[in-house]
Structure formats: structure tokens, C-alpha cells
């Protein structure tokens, strides 16, 4: 279970949000929306243990977790808003590097198949710098295909994806939920999930 209890965030003298509360059980997702500057990325970084809340508490499996708590880090896959790719590495090499950072050792043929499954079979050995923004985002989809961690936190995962890419993303999240995983995603674009398992949270513009 992932819980937020009375979370608040400030930037300078402005309160980005306050009293954010939710509880996610296995097989459930939270979709976070709101205008630019409302604190979506800040909230996700709190839940990922990368930022301390101004007020409130994050709980994982019933226990409070401090920033950088190992128990949370071991359970977490975090995909940030930036693609975080090394331009000189190929799609295969970037995906392999991500997986190694996650503590995963995956055979090269499995990596190649994951990239083929997201439409990058022909581009898998090309350097990332020559790929379109949508193709770069599909490398992140391939990472999700191979992920084994129960908690996914995704910041703007739909950015630059076409209709097919959006359908792939939704299918990957639904499959993760079917397996008992949890997902928190912040997005400006619609992420169509099975409605009975998806909660929504709308953040508003910062207030003084």
C-alpha cells in the first residue's frame, strides 16, 4: 500500500498544494492532473522519496518512509519527465543501462524483443540523438515492459507519444495493475485506464 497523509509543498513563499491525501492498494492507480506550476512533479518526487514534504507523511506498506528510504527505493521504478537518455548510446544500450541501474540483468535478446514490442526493432542500434521525441519515449515504454518493481511513478509518460504509443502505455499500466502493482502518473494528456482501478487527483495553481 502507498499512502499520502496531509502532504503539503512550498516553493519560496508560495504553497504549491496542501492536505493531499490518498491510499493506493495493489492493483490501483492514481492519475494526477493540474496546470503547470501546481506541483505535480514535486508530489511525485515526494512519493518517490526524492523530496521531503513541507508537511505530512508518505507511508509505504503501512510504515512511514523518509526521503531516500531503502525500502521504498527497492520497490520503486521512477520515470521522470525528462527522457534521461545518453545521446551517444543506442536505444539498446540506454535500456540496458537503465535496467542495470534498477539492479536488473536482462539478456540482450530480451532487450531487443522489448524494443521490438514498442515499435523500435529497426531503431534499436541507432544512437539516441537521431531518434524522434516519440521514439525516445518508446524506450521508456520498453523499460516498463521489463520492469519487475511493484510501484511505478511516472511523470508525464504520455509526452510526445502518438495514438499507438498512448495505447501501449495504457496497456502496460493495466497489465501492471493486473499483476498487483501500483502506479502514480502525472499527465497533461488523457491516460485511459480501467476506471474501477484508477483514482484521480487534481492539483490547483500555487497559492500564497
N, C-alpha and C positions, 0 to 999 in steps of 0.2 A: 504494500500500500504506500502511496505517496500522498502526503498531506501538507497543505499550507494553512497556517493558523495566524490570522491577523497580520499578514505581511504588509509592510509599508516600505517605500523607497523615496529618497530625496536626491535632488540634484541641485547643489547650491542651496538657495533658499526656497526652492520650489519642491512641492510634494508631487512626485510622479503618480503614485497611487497609494491608497491606504486600505486597510482592513480587507485584503484579498484572502479569501478562504475557499478551499475546495478539498475534496478527498477522492482519490482515484484508487480503484481496486483492480486486480488483474483482469485484463480484457477490456479496459476502459481507456478512453482518450479525452483530452482536454484541448479544445481549439481556442486559441487566444487571438482576439482581433482588437483593433483600435487604431487611431490616427498616428502618424509619425510623432514621436516625442512623448507618447503616452506611457512608455516604459515596458513595452513587450519584451525587448531583448534583455533589459535589466531583470525582469521577472524570470525569464528563462535561465539567466546566469545564476540567479539565486537558487533556483531549483536544481541546477547542475552543481551547486557547491562552489561556484567561481566568484561569487559576490556575497557579502554579508548583508542581510536585510537591515534597514534602519530600525524597524520594529518587527516583532513577530518571530515565527519559528517554522522551519521546514522539518518534517518528520518522514523518515523512510523506514518501512516495516515496523512502524509503531514507536521508533526511537528518534529523539531529536538528533539532527546532524549539523555539525558546524561546517563552515567552508573548508573545502579540500578534505573532508572526511573520507577515509579509505573505503569504508563500507559502501558509500554512495558512488565513489569513483569506479569501484569494481563492478557495479551494476549498470553503469551508465554508458550510453552512446550519445554523444553530443555532436550535432551537425550545425555549425554556425552559419550566419548569413553569408559570410564570405566563402567562396569555394575552397580556399586554403590549399590550392594545388601548386606544386612546383612546376613552373612553365617548361623547364628543361627536361623533365621526366615525362615518359609516356603515360597514357591512361593506365596501362597495366602496372607500371612502376609506382605511380601515385596510389593506386588502390592497394597494392602490396604494402606500401609504406604506412598507409592508414591502418591496415589490419595489424601490422606489426606493432604499431603504437597502442593498439587495443589489446595487445597480448595474444593475437590470433596468428597461427601459422597455417597458411592455406596453400595448397598445391597450385602451381602455375596454370594447369588446365582448368581448375575450378574458377580461378580468377578470370581466365579467358571466357569461360562459359557465362559467368555473371555479367561480363561486359556485353557479350552477345545477346543475352536476355534483355538488356536495356537498349539494344539497337546500336551498339558500338563495336560490332565484330570487325568491321573494316578499319576503324579508327584506333583500335586498341594499342597499336605500336607507334602511333603518332605522338609527337611532343604535345603537351597540353596547350602550349602557346598558339597552336594552329587550330585548335578546336573552337567552335562557336560557344556562346554562353550556355545555350541549351545543352550542347554535348558535354560541356564541363559539369553541368548539373546532373547529367545522367550518370557520371562516375559516382556521385554521391548516392544515386539510387542503387547502383551496383553494390556499394558498401552496405546499404540496408539489406540487400538480398543475402549477404553473407554474415550479417551481424548475429551474435548469439547473446547479447546482453538484454536483460528484461525491460529496462527503462530507456526509451528513446526521447530525446529532447531535440526538437527540430526548429530552427529559426529561419523562417521564410523558405521552406523547402520547395515551394512551387515557383519561385522566381525563375523566369526565362524558360520554363517548360511549356511545350506545345500541348495540344489536346491529348495526344497519345502519352506524353510524359506525365501529365496530370493523372491520367487513368492508371498508369503504372504506379505512381506514388500512392494513390488511394488504395490500390490493390495490395501493395506492400504493407501499408499500415494496417489494413483489415486483416491480412494474414498474421501479422504480429499480434494483433489483439486476439485473434482466434486461438493462438498458441498460449494465451495467458499473459502476454506482455502488456506494458503500459506505454502511452505516448502523450507527450505535450508538444503541441505545434503552434507557433505563432505565424500568422499568414495574413497578407492583404488579399489573396485570391481564395476563392471557394475551395475547400477541401471536403469533398463529398464522401463521408464515411457512413457506415451503418448507424442510423440516428439513435438507436436504442443504447449504443455504447459510447456516444460522443456527447460530452458536456461542452458548453460554450462559456467563455468569459470575455466580456467586453471591457477594455480599459479606456479611460477618457483622458482628455488633454490635461497636462500638468496644471496644478493649482498652487497658489501661494501658501 
